[in-house]
Amino acid sequence: MRQITVILLVSLLLVATVAAESQTKFGIKAGVVMANMSGDGWNTIEDMNGVTMDNKSLMGMAGGLFVEFPLGTSGVSLQPEFLYVMKGAKGETTDAGDTYTVKYKNDYLEIPVLIKYNFTSTGSTSPFMFVGPVAGFNIASKLQVADPPSDRADLGDFDIENAKSLDLGLTIGAGLGLAMGSSGKLTFDLRYTTGLTNVYDDVDQASIDENKAYMIDDAGNALDFKNNDIRLMVGYQF
């Protein structure tokens, strides 16, 4: 929590500093997300349960608001965003000849703070690129099994109890703005976001409820998973 507090305080200070001196621009955006989770957690699940898993991406959506504060006339700007993002992954699981899909869904309220560079406009188009830290606040984590075998009544739809409340990451991407009318702009951007922290927390074995779902090994240690995703976003800037 100390890291995210520092990030937010620095971001707010920058916003407050430039807002008084710059022309603020607001916008909305939405898009599709191709999410996955990287790490040794997949191998741990296979070893613990005696199954084979084929790790695949999970499709989701993202959307929200953004604010852009130009920093002088150099083309550089500060762009905080406030997004709802669906992340996670899925595993095609083979267990004693039966095959079914396990989905690990992680939904976040995400706050990227982007440093954006706007290249010189060519006619009505204006390319740009950006990079910046991301803080994601977990609002839901679920484990869902589609069409489980008839003898696996323990599989179904569960909340994941040990999801971390905070996920830190880094975003990099590029896009294109298309002038619309006298002041509006349609924006398109493609970005990659990689997680820097584990998605799940360790659990004290004494507190484990056998009727609930946890992403842990037999010792209560969090499975090694980090979020990552590619997303295509479309927005409108006022």
Secondary structure by P-SEA (a helix, b strand, c coil): caaaaaaaaaaaaaaaaacccccccccccccccccccccaaaaaaaaacccccbbbbbbbcccccbbbbbcccccbbbbbbbbbcccccccccccccbbbbbbbbbbbbcccccbbbbcccccccccccccbbbbbbbcccbbbbcccccccccccccccccccccccccccccbbbbbcccbbbbbbbbbbbbbccccbbbbccccccccccccccccccccbbbbbbccccccccc
